[in-house]
């Protein structure tokens, strides 16, 4: 459910020709769910950062050692942010983790509310192109409970890889502290 605080933050953005909103936060904190709720309530386009995870050939030890390095932030900047900020349509090919391939191109027009959802959406590589930066967080116990509801073959990766990498990114770049709005679930 969209909070009143978030509604107040979104309302002025609806008056702009184009507004970029980034939803970052912990694994299982509800980023995708919130983006879907926004899309059902407001006219907006949603771009998932999951579409920009590194392809296997890009996962070098050097890259994986970088804080925030497991997302293809260069491709996101080039294919999404740069065109949109110049008033041009963005055209990108989502990466499918299941198949390891890039899918058919998706076009996002530079108008209205555009929601970028997912971890690493507020990576400092992008500067600060957003009209609103949202950070979602929840307790470690709720996160654990939600991870255990995910497919069993992914749970170990969440606990041993993805959550520690995200936490390092949040801490190193002070993502929550730089957010315009922090929404917490208990």
N, C-alpha and C positions, 0 to 999 in steps of 0.2 A: 504494500500500500504506500502511495506517495505521501510523504509527510507535508504538513503545512509549511514548514521551513523550506522545503524543496520547491513547493508550488510558488512561494514568494520569490525564490531565486530564479525560477524559470520564467515567470510572467513577463518581466521586461525583455527577456531574450526573444520572446515571440514577436516583438515589434521590429526586430532587426531583419535586414535582408538575409543574413546568414549568421548563425551563432554556433560555435563549437563548444560542446560540453564533454568533458572527460570524466569517466567513472573508473577510478582505480581502487584497489583495496585487496585485502587478504583473500586467499583461496577460499571459496565457498561462502563468501560474505554477502552474495546476492547481486553482484554486478550485472550479470546477464538478466536476471529477473527484473532488476530495477530498469534496465534499458528497455525491456519488453513492456513493462508497465508504462514507461514514458511514451513509448511508441503507440500503445493502445489509447492513451489519453490525449496526446498532442500529435500534430502532424510533424513527424520527424523521420530522419533516416538514421540507421544504426550501423556502425562499423565495429566488428569484433577484433580485438588485438590478437585473439587466437588465430586469426587468419594470417598472422605475420610471424608465427613461430619459425625458428630457424629450420631450414630443410636439413636433412642428415649430412649432406656434403658441407654445410656451413658450420657444423658443430665441432670445430677444432678445439683442442684443449685450451688454446689461448683465448678463443672467443668465449668458451664456457666459463673461463675463470674471471671474465669481466663482470662486474656488478651490473645487472640488468642486461647482460649480453646474450641471453637465450631467446631474444626476440629480434627480428630483422628490422630494427628501427631505421636503418638507412633506406630500406625499401618502402617502409611506411611513410617516411618523410618525402621521398621522391614521388611515390605514386598517389599519396592521399593528401598530406598536409600542404605541400608546395603548390600543387594545382589549385586546391580549394582556396588557399590564401591569396592566390592571384586571380580568383574569380573564374577559374576554369573547372570543368568537371574532373573528378578524380576517377581513374580507371585502374583497378587492381585485380589480381587473380588470387583469390583466397587459397591458402595452403591447407590441405586436408591431412591432418595427423594420421588418420586411419590408413590412407593410401600412400602417403608420402609424396603426393603430386599437387601441382597447382591446378585449381579448377577453372571453369570458364570465367571470363572477365565480368566484373561487377562495376557499374558506373554509379557514381554519387554526384548529383547535381549540387552546385554551390549556392544553395538557397535553403532558407528555413533553419530549423533546428537540426543539427547533426550531432549525434551522440557517439562518442568513441568509448567503447566499454571494454575493460579488461586490465589485467595487471600490465604494468609497463606503459600504459597510455600517457602517463605524465613524466616519462623519461626526460631528464634534462637535455638530452640531445636535441629535443624539439624546441627548446626555449620555452616560451609561454604563449602559445598560440590560442589558448582557450579563453572563452568568455566566462566559463564556470568550471572549476575543478572540484570534483566530489571525491571524497575518500570514504569507503565503507570499511567498517571493522566490526569484529565480534570477539567474544571471549575465546580463549584457546579450547575450552571444553566444548563449546558449540561448534567450533571449527572441526575438532576431532570427531564429534558426533556426525557432522555432515560428510566428512571425508569417508567415514565408515559406511555411509549410504551409497557411495560411488561404487563402480564396478571393482571387484576384489583385485583384479590384475593391475589396477592403477593406484591402489591405496599406498603401497610401499613407495612409489614414485612421489606421491604427495608428501608423505612424511619425511622421506630421506633426501629428496631433491628439490621439488617445486616450492614447498613452504620455506625451507631454509634460504633458497635463492631469492624468493620474494622478500623475506624479512631483511636480508642483506641490502636489497634495493631500497626498501622503505627507509631503513636506517641510514644508509650512506647518503641518500639524496633528500632525506627529510620530507618524504612525499606527504605524509599526513599533516605535518606542520605547515606545509605550503598550500594545502587545500583551502578553498574558499568555504567549503561546507563539509563537516565530518558527520556521518550518520552511523550510529552504533546500534547493533542488535545485541540483545542479551539472551 
